[in-house]
């Protein structure tokens, strides 16, 4: 295997952006997503074969120097002339006047940097959009990695609110895109890769070997590109990084409730909501989950890592940095080997969720669901033994149909008791109890015993294995 550097996937996103470009009139589209997801490479792919474009990575300079840099770029690409150091109003006005007779593409990468340089820039841009957009042929594409800052630029009452003609949330690849990345690997190997590296292109590019331990050795080496990647990104994006480090370490270790996260991280319980909101809304590293059969405002919310690589790094690398710094990764590699299957279980649930979504999209389930997620709660019984968890539940509120699913990442075949337990746990779920229609499914890494298959046929339980993942392209 060799490091992949070519453009992979993003077909849907490219189709969208090409369709918008083909309309010929003024377009203003934002691309927002955290670092390392390949936004700049995606933009480069879009620009291939096109003339009349200007790509500008917004520099971290003072305001006059940035104005000179932008003016110089417009002159070199479009022949737009400026005298001295032009104002932002003059820069945008001349660009828009030029676009009245020419179809031009302008890209501002790391657009949120303008907020630090001069917040008035957005007002000047708004003024010229309002004046010229109806006759303009400008295709304005802005991209940003600081999610919170980019959202503020376009929020209600901000100058650019309502001026965009489109927006694109740039996300990491789903599991099934890894078939394009690693067609020579087995589904099981791709599950391990997804559990460790997630779907971030920059991280997937570092996988050189078909042997998992070799890849892990590279990841744990001080010379490896990913060795301190999360530390670098966090310190780039936020202050008080030590506080966030503690929070992420504890969430990665399985602490899920806000009060427990606060206690273990040494933070006041009244402050934890602020930090969690930053990790969710600004950095996209954490997600909040509530039982899928309850309303979004449920107070049963738990917090989980939303990025596999950060979860892996904070679970294994961060607590062992001292040992790694002296060049002794052997003990940690053995620890990872021993715990990897348990660690991979959560990722397998997420992959199974994506699998059901793809089946749902293709109409291959007995009904079409509108919501899917984990389900848990309590039932009447002995304290400490009166809770239940179901890996996935997919439901349709209108037809009152629901699918309960268990996901098992274990090396032994699943017996009928797992199927029976799923059916029993479903009785505790308080959702249209009297008139719902139930379906059941189990997704097993190792398959099923003959007795389990007989039980499934009798009870109408759907059985899936990773072999069923083959050929699904997200």
C-alpha positions in Angstrom: 0.0 0.0 0.0 1.1 3.6 -0.6 -0.1 6.9 0.8 -3.1 8.1 -1.1 -2.9 11.7 -2.3 -5.4 11.7 -5.1 -8.9 13.1 -4.9 -11.3 10.5 -3.5 -15.1 10.5 -3.3 -17.0 13.8 -2.7 -19.1 13.1 -5.8 -22.3 14.5 -4.3 -20.6 17.7 -3.2 -18.9 18.2 -6.6 -22.2 17.7 -8.4 -23.8 20.3 -6.2 -21.1 23.0 -6.7 -21.0 22.4 -10.5 -24.7 22.7 -10.7 -24.7 26.0 -8.9 -21.8 27.3 -11.0 -23.7 26.3 -14.2 -26.6 28.6 -13.3 -24.5 31.5 -14.5 -25.8 34.2 -12.2 -24.5 35.5 -8.9 -23.8 32.8 -6.4 -22.5 33.1 -2.9 -21.7 29.7 -1.3 -20.1 28.9 2.0 -18.2 25.6 2.8 -17.8 25.1 6.5 -16.0 22.2 8.2 -13.2 21.6 10.6 -9.6 21.2 9.5 -8.2 18.2 7.7 -11.4 17.3 5.9 -10.1 18.2 2.4 -12.0 21.5 1.8 -9.1 23.1 -0.1 -8.5 20.0 -2.2 -12.2 19.9 -3.0 -12.0 23.5 -4.1 -9.0 22.7 -6.3 -10.9 19.8 -7.9 -13.8 22.2 -8.7 -11.4 24.7 -10.2 -9.7 22.2 -12.5 -10.1 23.1 -16.2 -11.8 26.4 -15.4 -10.5 29.8 -16.4 -11.3 33.2 -14.9 -10.9 32.3 -11.2 -8.9 33.8 -8.3 -8.1 31.7 -5.3 -7.1 33.6 -2.1 -6.0 32.0 1.1 -6.8 34.9 3.5 -3.4 35.8 5.0 -3.0 36.5 8.7 -1.6 40.0 8.2 -2.8 43.5 9.2 -5.6 45.1 7.4 -3.6 47.3 4.9 -1.4 44.4 3.9 -4.4 42.1 3.4 -6.0 44.8 1.2 -2.8 45.0 -0.9 -2.6 41.2 -1.2 -6.2 40.9 -2.4 -5.9 43.8 -4.8 -2.7 42.3 -6.2 -4.4 39.0 -6.7 -7.4 40.6 -8.5 -5.0 42.5 -10.8 -2.9 39.4 -11.6 -6.0 37.2 -12.3 -8.5 39.7 -13.8 -6.5 42.8 -14.7 -8.4 45.0 -12.2 -6.3 48.0 -11.5 -6.0 49.8 -8.1 -4.0 52.9 -7.0 -2.2 52.9 -3.8 -3.8 50.9 -1.0 -7.4 50.6 -1.9 -10.3 50.5 0.6 -12.4 47.3 1.0 -15.3 49.2 -0.5 -13.2 50.0 -3.6 -11.9 46.4 -3.9 -15.4 44.8 -3.8 -17.0 47.5 -6.0 -14.4 47.0 -8.8 -14.7 43.2 -8.5 -18.5 43.3 -8.8 -18.3 45.9 -11.7 -15.9 43.5 -13.5 -18.3 40.6 -12.9 -21.2 42.5 -14.7 -19.6 41.5 -18.0 -17.5 38.4 -17.1 -18.3 35.1 -15.3 -15.6 35.0 -12.6 -14.9 32.7 -9.7 -13.5 34.1 -6.5 -12.5 31.9 -3.6 -11.7 33.1 -0.1 -10.2 30.2 1.9 -10.2 30.6 5.7 -12.8 33.3 5.3 -13.3 33.7 9.0 -9.9 35.3 9.3 -11.5 38.5 8.0 -13.3 38.8 11.3 -10.0 39.3 13.1 -8.5 41.5 10.4 -11.5 44.0 10.1 -15.1 43.1 10.9 -16.2 46.0 8.6 -15.1 43.9 5.6 -18.4 42.0 5.8 -20.5 45.2 5.7 -18.6 46.4 2.5 -19.2 43.0 0.9 -22.9 43.1 1.9 -23.2 46.6 0.4 -21.9 45.5 -3.0 -23.9 42.3 -3.1 -27.1 44.3 -2.5 -26.1 46.8 -5.2 -24.8 44.5 -7.9 -25.8 40.9 -7.3 -28.9 41.0 -9.6 -26.8 41.6 -12.7 -23.5 40.0 -11.5 -21.8 36.9 -12.9 -19.7 36.5 -9.8 -19.4 33.0 -8.3 -18.2 33.7 -4.7 -17.0 30.7 -2.8 -15.9 31.1 0.9 -14.5 28.3 3.0 -13.7 28.2 6.7 -12.4 25.8 9.3 -13.4 27.7 12.5 -17.0 26.5 12.6 -18.2 28.8 15.3 -16.7 31.9 13.7 -18.0 31.0 10.3 -21.5 30.5 11.7 -21.3 33.9 13.4 -20.5 35.6 10.1 -23.8 34.4 8.6 -26.0 34.5 11.7 -29.1 36.6 12.1 -28.3 40.3 12.4 -24.9 39.9 10.9 -24.2 41.9 7.7 -24.1 38.8 5.5 -27.2 37.2 6.9 -29.5 36.2 4.0 -26.9 37.0 1.3 -25.7 33.4 0.7 -27.3 31.5 -2.1 -26.1 28.2 -0.8 -24.2 26.5 1.9 -22.3 23.2 2.3 -21.5 21.6 5.6 -18.3 19.7 4.9 -18.1 16.4 6.9 -15.8 13.5 7.3 -16.2 10.5 5.1 -18.7 7.8 6.1 -17.5 4.3 6.6 -18.6 3.1 3.1 -16.4 5.6 1.4 -13.4 3.6 2.7 -14.0 1.0 0.0 -12.8 3.6 -2.5 -9.7 4.3 -0.3 -8.8 0.7 0.5 -10.4 -1.7 -2.0 -7.8 -4.4 -1.3 -8.6 -4.6 2.4 -11.3 -6.8 3.9 -14.4 -5.2 5.5 -13.1 -6.2 8.9 -9.8 -4.3 8.3 -11.7 -1.3 7.2 -13.8 -1.4 10.3 -10.6 -1.2 12.4 -9.3 1.6 10.3 -12.5 3.6 10.7 -12.5 3.0 14.5 -8.9 4.4 14.7 -8.7 7.0 12.0 -12.3 7.9 11.3 -13.2 9.4 8.0 -10.8 12.4 7.9 -8.9 12.3 4.6 -5.7 13.8 6.0 -5.5 10.9 8.5 -6.5 8.2 6.1 -3.7 9.4 3.8 -1.2 8.3 6.4 -2.1 4.6 6.2 0.7 2.9 4.3 0.4 -0.7 5.3 -2.2 -3.4 5.2 -0.9 -4.5 8.6 -2.7 -2.7 11.4 0.2 -2.9 13.9 2.6 -1.3 11.4 0.2 1.6 11.0 -0.2 2.0 14.7 3.5 2.0 15.1 3.8 4.9 12.7 1.0 6.7 14.5 2.7 6.3 17.9 6.1 7.4 16.6 7.3 10.9 17.5 8.3 11.3 13.8 4.8 10.5 12.6 2.6 13.2 11.2 -0.3 12.3 13.5 1.6 11.9 16.7 0.5 15.2 18.2 -2.2 16.2 15.7 -5.1 16.7 18.2 -2.8 18.7 20.4 -1.8 21.0 17.6 -5.4 21.5 16.3 -6.8 22.2 19.7 -4.1 24.8 20.6 -4.7 26.4 17.2 -8.4 26.8 17.7 -8.9 27.5 21.4 -7.4 28.9 24.5 -7.6 27.1 27.8 -6.6 24.0 25.9 -5.7 22.1 29.1 -9.3 22.2 30.3 -10.6 20.8 27.0 -7.9 18.2 27.0 -9.2 16.9 30.3 -12.8 16.9 29.1 -11.9 15.0 25.9 -9.8 12.5 27.8 -12.6 11.7 30.2 -15.3 11.5 27.4 -13.0 9.2 25.4 -12.7 6.9 28.5 -16.4 6.5 28.7 -17.6 9.3 31.0 -20.8 10.5 29.4 -23.0 12.5 31.8 -22.2 16.3 32.3 -22.0 16.1 36.0 -19.5 13.2 35.9 -17.5 14.9 33.1 -17.2 18.0 35.2 -16.2 16.2 38.4 -13.5 14.1 36.7 -12.2 17.1 34.7 -12.0 19.3 37.8 -14.5 21.8 36.5 -17.5 23.4 38.3 -20.7 21.7 37.3 -22.2 25.1 36.4 -19.4 25.6 33.8 -19.4 22.3 32.0 -22.2 23.3 29.6 -20.1 26.1 28.2 -17.1 23.8 27.4 -19.4 21.1 25.9 -21.1 23.6 23.6 -17.7 24.8 22.3 -16.7 21.2 21.6 -20.0 20.5 19.8 -20.7 23.7 18.0 -17.3 25.2 17.3 -15.1 22.2 17.0 -17.4 19.3 16.0 -15.5 16.9 18.2 -18.3 15.9 20.6 -21.9 15.1 20.1 -24.9 15.0 22.4 -27.2 12.0 22.3 -30.6 11.5 23.8 -32.7 8.3 23.6 -34.1 8.3 20.1 -37.6 7.6 21.3 -37.6 10.8 23.4 -37.8 14.5 22.5 -34.6 16.4 21.7 -35.0 18.4 25.0 -34.8 15.2 27.1 -32.7 15.6 30.2 -31.3 12.1 29.7 -28.6 13.4 27.3 -25.1 11.9 27.2 -22.0 13.1 25.5 -19.8 11.1 23.2 -16.8 11.7 21.0 -17.8 12.7 17.4 -14.4 11.9 15.8 -12.9 8.5 15.9 -9.3 9.6 15.6 -9.6 12.1 18.5 -11.4 9.4 20.5 -8.5 7.0 19.9 -5.8 9.6 20.6 -7.3 10.7 23.9 -8.1 7.1 24.9 -4.6 5.7 24.2 -2.0 8.3 23.2 -2.6 11.2 25.4 -2.5 9.3 28.8 0.8 7.6 27.6 2.7 10.5 26.1 5.5 10.3 28.7 6.3 6.8 27.7 6.1 7.5 24.0 8.4 10.6 24.4 11.2 8.3 25.5 10.7 6.1 22.4 9.0 3.1 24.1 5.8 2.4 22.3 5.9 -1.4 22.7 3.9 -1.6 25.9 1.2 0.7 24.5 1.0 -1.3 21.3 0.3 -4.4 23.4 -2.3 -2.6 25.4 -4.1 -1.4 22.2 -4.0 -5.0 20.8 -5.7 -6.2 24.0 -8.4 -3.6 24.1 -8.9 -2.9 20.4 -12.0 -5.0 19.9 -13.7 -3.5 22.9 -12.7 0.0 21.7 -14.0 -0.8 18.2 -17.5 -1.7 19.4 -18.7 1.9 19.5 -17.4 2.5 16.0 -19.2 -0.7 14.8 -22.4 0.7 16.2 -21.9 3.9 14.2 -21.1 1.9 11.1 -24.2 -0.2 11.6 -26.2 3.0 11.9 -24.8 4.2 8.6 -25.6 0.8 7.1 -29.2 1.0 8.1 -29.4 4.5 6.7 -28.2 3.2 3.4 -30.7 0.4 3.4 -33.4 2.9 4.3 -32.4 5.1 1.4 -32.5 2.2 -1.0 -35.9 1.1 0.2 -34.6 -2.3 1.4 -36.3 -2.2 4.8 -39.9 -3.1 5.6 -40.7 0.6 6.2 -39.0 4.0 5.8 -37.7 5.5 9.0 -37.2 9.2 9.8 -35.1 8.9 13.0 -32.4 6.5 14.1 -30.2 6.4 17.2 -29.5 4.7 20.5 -32.2 3.9 23.0 -31.9 3.5 26.7 -33.9 3.9 29.9 -35.3 2.4 33.1 -38.1 0.0 33.9 -39.8 -1.1 37.0 -37.6 -3.6 38.9 -34.9 -4.0 41.4 -32.7 -0.9 41.8 -29.4 -1.3 39.9 -31.0 -4.0 37.6 -33.8 -2.0 36.1 -32.0 -0.3 33.2 -31.8 -1.3 29.5 -29.8 -0.3 26.4 -30.6 -1.0 22.8 -27.8 -0.2 20.3 -30.1 1.3 17.6 -33.7 2.0 17.1 -35.1 3.4 13.9 -38.6 4.7 13.8 -41.4 6.4 11.8 -43.6 8.6 13.9 -46.4 8.7 11.2 -46.8 5.0 10.6 -45.8 4.0 14.2 -43.3 1.5 13.0 -40.0 0.8 14.8 -36.9 -1.3 14.2 -34.8 -2.4 17.1 -31.2 -3.5 16.4 -28.2 -4.9 18.3 -24.7 -4.6 16.9 -22.1 -7.2 18.1 -18.4 -6.8 17.4 -17.2 -10.1 18.9 -15.3 -13.0 17.5 -17.9 -15.6 18.5 -21.0 -16.4 16.5 -24.2 -15.0 18.0 -26.6 -17.4 19.6 -30.4 -17.2 19.9 -30.3 -15.7 23.4 -29.1 -12.3 22.0 -32.1 -12.2 19.7 -34.5 -13.2 22.5 -33.0 -10.5 24.8 -33.5 -7.9 22.1 -37.1 -8.7 21.8 -37.5 -8.7 25.6 -35.7 -5.3 26.0 -38.0 -3.8 23.3 -40.9 -4.2 25.7 -39.4 -1.6 28.0 -39.4 1.1 25.4 -42.2 3.6 26.0 -43.2 4.6 22.4 -46.7 4.0 21.0 -46.9 1.0 23.2 -50.4 -0.2 22.2 -50.4 0.3 18.5 -46.8 0.2 17.1 -45.5 -2.4 14.7 -42.1 -3.8 15.6 -39.2 -5.2 13.6 -35.9 -6.6 14.9 -32.4 -6.9 13.5 -29.0 -8.1 14.7 -25.7 -7.2 13.0 -22.9 -9.6 14.0 -19.2 -9.5 13.1 -18.8 -13.3 13.3 -22.3 -14.3 12.1 -24.8 -16.5 13.8 -25.2 -20.1 15.1 -27.6 -22.4 13.4 -30.0 -22.1 16.4 -29.9 -18.3 16.1 -30.7 -18.5 12.4 -33.7 -20.9 13.1 -34.9 -18.5 15.9 -34.6 -15.5 13.5 -36.6 -17.3 10.8 -39.3 -18.2 13.3 -39.5 -14.6 14.9 -38.8 -12.6 11.7 -35.5 -11.1 12.9 -33.3 -9.7 10.2 -29.7 -10.9 10.4 -26.7 -9.1 8.9 -22.9 -9.5 8.9 -20.1 -7.3 7.6 -20.4 -9.2 4.3 -23.6 -7.3 3.7 -21.6 -4.0 3.9 -19.8 -4.9 0.6 -20.7 -2.8 -2.4 -22.5 -0.1 -0.5 -21.1 3.3 -1.6 -22.0 6.3 0.6 
